[in-house]
C-alpha cells in the first residue's frame, strides 16, 4: 500500500516523538488493586525526559514507576523511550525493584560508552505494591522522594536508596519497604514541580508539595493534581519551566481495627 506522503509530511520528527510519548504514558491505572492511581504530565518543550508507568506483576502486585532522563527535547525523549521499554518489559517479571534499577543502569552505561557528544543519566523510583500485605518494596535511584500521607496526618518521604543511574556500573544499591496499612495517599513527582520557582528565586519545594497534599486530603485525586499543577505553574508566572510529572495513588479509608 502506498504511503500517503501528504499526511506523513505533515508530521515533523518532534511531532512524531510527541505522539509516541503521549501513547506510551498512561493517565490512570486500571490494574492497581485497592488504589485509585492517576498521573498528570506536562512537557516544557514538545517532548522531554520525564517518564512514569504502572507495571503489573504476579500475584496481583503492581509497580509504580517515575523517572527523569537528563536533558530535553528529541534526544532525551528517545532515551526515555528506551528506558520505558526496558522497564515495561522487565518490570512484570522482576523479583526485586533492584533488578529493574540494575537493568536501566546497564542500559544507560552502555549508551554512554558508545556516545561521545552526550552523557545520559536518569533518576528512577520503582516501587512494587502488594495490595494483600499492604506493603511497598521500593528502590529510589536519586529521584525526588515520594511522599506517603497517612490518615493521622503523618508524612513520610521515601528517600534515595541508590545513586542516579548511568554514572557508574559499580552501583551501590539497596531497597526498602514501607507499610501502607495506614496510608491514605502516595505522591510521586519529578523535580519540574519541586523546582518551580518565581522571579525572586522562591521555590515551591518539597514543603510546598507536602502542604498541598495535606490540605487536599478531602479532594479527589484528580482535583488534588489540578491544585498541585496550578500552584506550580502560578509560581513560574509563564516563564519556561522543566517537565512536570506527578503520580498520585489513593488507598482509600483506613480499615478499622
C-alpha positions as CSV (number, residue, x, y, z in Angstrom):
1,X,0.0,0.0,0.0
2,X,1.4,3.4,-1.0
3,X,2.2,5.8,1.9
4,X,0.1,9.0,1.9
5,X,3.0,11.3,1.7
6,X,0.9,14.4,2.2
7,X,-0.3,13.0,5.6
8,X,3.2,11.8,6.5
9,X,4.9,15.1,5.6
10,X,2.6,17.0,8.0
11,X,4.5,15.5,11.0
12,X,7.9,16.6,11.9
13,X,10.2,14.2,13.8
14,X,9.4,16.2,17.0
15,X,5.7,15.8,16.4
16,X,6.1,12.1,15.9
17,X,8.1,11.8,19.1
18,X,5.4,13.8,20.9
19,X,2.7,11.5,19.8
20,X,4.7,8.4,20.6
21,X,5.4,9.7,24.1
22,X,1.7,10.5,24.6
23,X,0.8,7.0,23.6
24,X,3.3,5.4,26.0
25,X,2.4,7.3,29.1
26,X,-0.9,6.2,30.8
27,X,-3.2,8.6,32.7
28,X,-4.9,6.1,35.0
29,X,-4.0,2.7,36.3
30,X,-6.8,0.1,35.7
31,X,-4.9,-2.8,37.3
32,X,-3.8,-1.1,40.6
33,X,-5.9,-3.2,43.0
34,X,-7.0,-1.4,46.1
35,X,-6.0,2.0,44.9
36,X,-7.1,4.8,42.6
37,X,-4.0,5.9,40.7
38,X,-3.9,8.9,38.4
39,X,-1.0,10.6,36.6
40,X,-0.5,14.1,35.2
41,X,2.2,15.1,32.8
42,X,3.2,18.4,31.2
43,X,6.2,19.0,28.9
44,X,8.3,22.1,29.0
45,X,9.1,21.5,25.3
46,X,7.3,19.4,22.7
47,X,8.9,16.3,24.2
48,X,11.0,15.6,27.2
49,X,12.7,13.1,29.5
50,X,10.2,12.5,32.2
51,X,8.7,9.0,32.4
52,X,6.3,7.1,34.5
53,X,4.4,3.8,34.3
54,X,2.1,1.4,36.1
55,X,3.6,-2.1,35.8
56,X,1.5,-5.2,36.6
57,X,3.3,-8.1,38.4
58,X,2.4,-11.6,39.6
59,X,0.0,-12.3,42.5
60,X,-2.0,-9.1,42.0
61,X,1.0,-6.9,42.7
62,X,1.8,-3.8,40.7
63,X,4.7,-1.3,40.5
64,X,4.5,2.5,40.4
65,X,7.4,4.0,38.4
66,X,8.6,7.5,37.9
67,X,11.9,8.8,36.5
68,X,13.6,11.7,34.8
69,X,16.2,11.3,32.0
70,X,18.6,14.2,31.8
71,X,18.1,16.8,29.1
72,X,15.2,17.9,27.0
73,X,13.6,17.5,23.5
74,X,14.1,14.7,21.0
75,X,17.4,13.1,22.2
76,X,16.1,12.8,25.8
77,X,12.8,11.6,24.6
78,X,14.4,8.8,22.6
79,X,16.5,7.7,25.6
80,X,13.4,8.0,27.8
81,X,11.6,5.6,25.4
82,X,14.4,3.1,25.6
83,X,14.3,3.2,29.4
84,X,10.5,3.0,29.4
85,X,10.7,-0.1,27.1
86,X,13.2,-1.8,29.4
87,X,11.1,-1.1,32.5
88,X,7.8,-2.2,30.8
89,X,9.5,-5.5,29.6
90,X,11.4,-6.4,32.7
91,X,9.2,-5.0,35.4
92,X,6.4,-7.6,35.4
93,X,9.0,-10.4,35.9
94,X,11.3,-8.6,38.3
95,X,11.9,-10.4,41.6
96,X,13.1,-7.1,43.2
97,X,13.0,-3.4,42.2
98,X,16.8,-3.7,42.2
99,X,16.6,-5.9,39.2
100,X,15.0,-3.1,37.2
101,X,17.4,-0.5,38.6
102,X,20.4,-2.6,37.6
103,X,18.9,-3.1,34.1
104,X,18.3,0.6,33.5
105,X,21.7,1.5,34.8
106,X,23.4,-1.0,32.5
107,X,21.4,0.3,29.6
108,X,22.5,3.9,30.2
109,X,26.1,2.9,30.9
110,X,26.1,1.1,27.5
111,X,24.8,4.1,25.8
112,X,27.3,6.4,27.4
113,X,30.2,4.1,26.4
114,X,29.1,4.4,22.8
115,X,28.3,8.1,22.6
116,X,30.8,11.0,22.7
117,X,28.6,14.0,22.3
118,X,26.1,13.2,25.1
119,X,26.2,11.7,28.6
120,X,22.8,10.4,29.7
121,X,21.7,9.9,33.3
122,X,18.4,9.2,34.9
123,X,16.8,9.3,38.3
124,X,14.3,6.4,38.8
125,X,11.8,5.3,41.5
126,X,10.4,1.8,41.3
127,X,8.0,0.7,44.0
128,X,6.2,-2.7,44.0
129,X,2.9,-2.6,45.9
130,X,1.5,-5.8,47.4
131,X,-2.2,-5.0,48.0
132,X,-2.8,-8.1,50.1
133,X,0.0,-7.3,52.5
134,X,-0.4,-3.6,52.1
135,X,3.3,-3.0,51.7
136,X,5.5,-1.5,49.0
137,X,9.1,-2.6,48.4
138,X,11.0,0.2,46.6
139,X,14.3,1.4,45.3
140,X,14.9,5.1,44.7
141,X,17.8,5.9,42.4
142,X,18.4,9.6,43.1
143,X,14.8,10.7,42.4
144,X,12.9,13.4,44.5
145,X,11.5,11.5,47.5
146,X,7.9,10.3,47.0
147,X,5.6,11.3,49.8
148,X,3.4,9.0,51.9
149,X,0.5,10.8,53.6
150,X,-1.2,8.9,56.3
151,X,-4.7,9.3,57.8
152,X,-3.2,10.6,61.0
153,X,-1.6,13.4,59.1
154,X,1.9,11.8,59.4
155,X,4.1,12.4,56.4
156,X,6.9,10.1,55.2
157,X,9.3,10.8,52.4
158,X,10.9,7.8,50.6
159,X,14.5,8.9,50.1
160,X,17.2,7.7,47.8
161,X,18.4,4.1,48.2
162,X,20.7,4.3,45.2
163,X,22.6,7.0,43.2
164,X,21.4,8.4,39.9
165,X,21.7,5.8,37.1
166,X,24.1,5.9,34.2
167,X,27.2,7.3,36.0
168,X,28.9,4.0,37.0
169,X,28.4,0.3,36.6
170,X,29.6,-0.3,40.2
171,X,26.3,0.8,41.6
172,X,25.8,0.9,45.4
173,X,22.2,0.0,45.6
174,X,19.6,-1.1,48.2
175,X,15.9,-1.3,48.6
176,X,13.5,-0.5,51.4
177,X,9.9,-1.5,52.4
178,X,7.1,0.8,53.5
179,X,3.9,-0.2,55.4
180,X,0.8,1.1,53.6
181,X,-1.8,-0.1,56.1
182,X,-2.4,3.4,57.4
183,X,-1.5,5.2,54.2
184,X,-4.1,7.5,52.6
185,X,-2.1,8.7,49.6
186,X,1.2,8.3,47.9
187,X,2.6,11.1,45.7
188,X,5.4,10.6,43.2
189,X,6.7,13.7,41.3
190,X,9.6,15.0,39.2
191,X,11.8,17.9,40.0
192,X,10.0,20.1,37.5
193,X,7.3,20.5,40.2
194,X,9.5,20.9,43.3
195,X,11.9,23.2,41.5
196,X,9.2,25.5,40.1
197,X,10.2,29.0,41.2
198,X,9.3,32.6,41.0
199,X,11.3,35.5,39.7
200,X,12.8,36.1,43.1
201,X,14.1,32.5,43.3
202,X,11.4,31.2,45.7
203,X,10.8,27.5,45.1
204,X,7.7,25.5,45.6
205,X,9.9,22.8,47.1
206,X,9.1,19.6,48.9
207,X,7.5,21.6,51.7
208,X,5.1,23.3,49.3
209,X,4.2,20.0,47.7
210,X,3.5,18.4,51.1
211,X,1.3,21.4,52.1
212,X,-0.8,21.0,49.0
213,X,-1.1,17.2,49.6
214,X,-2.1,17.5,53.2
215,X,-4.6,20.4,52.6
216,X,-6.2,18.5,49.7
217,X,-6.9,15.2,51.5
218,X,-10.7,15.8,51.2
219,X,-10.4,16.4,47.4
220,X,-10.5,13.8,44.7
221,X,-7.2,12.5,43.3
222,X,-7.8,14.5,40.1
223,X,-8.7,17.7,41.9
224,X,-5.5,17.3,44.1
225,X,-3.3,17.0,41.0
226,X,-5.1,20.0,39.4
227,X,-4.3,22.1,42.5
228,X,-0.6,20.9,42.5
229,X,-0.1,21.8,38.9
230,X,-1.9,25.1,39.2
231,X,0.3,26.1,42.1
232,X,3.5,25.1,40.3
233,X,2.6,26.9,37.1
234,X,1.4,30.0,39.0
235,X,4.8,30.3,40.7
236,X,6.6,30.3,37.4
237,X,4.3,33.1,36.1
238,X,4.6,32.0,32.5
239,X,8.4,31.5,32.4
240,X,9.9,28.5,30.7
241,X,9.9,25.6,33.2
242,X,11.1,22.0,33.3
243,X,8.9,19.0,32.5
244,X,6.3,18.4,35.2
245,X,5.1,14.9,36.1
246,X,3.1,13.6,39.1
247,X,1.5,10.3,40.0
248,X,-1.0,10.2,42.9
249,X,-2.3,7.0,44.5
250,X,-5.2,7.0,46.8
251,X,-5.5,3.9,49.0
252,X,-9.0,4.8,50.4
253,X,-10.1,4.9,54.1
254,X,-8.0,3.2,56.8
255,X,-9.5,-0.1,57.9
256,X,-10.8,-0.3,61.4
257,X,-9.0,-2.5,64.0
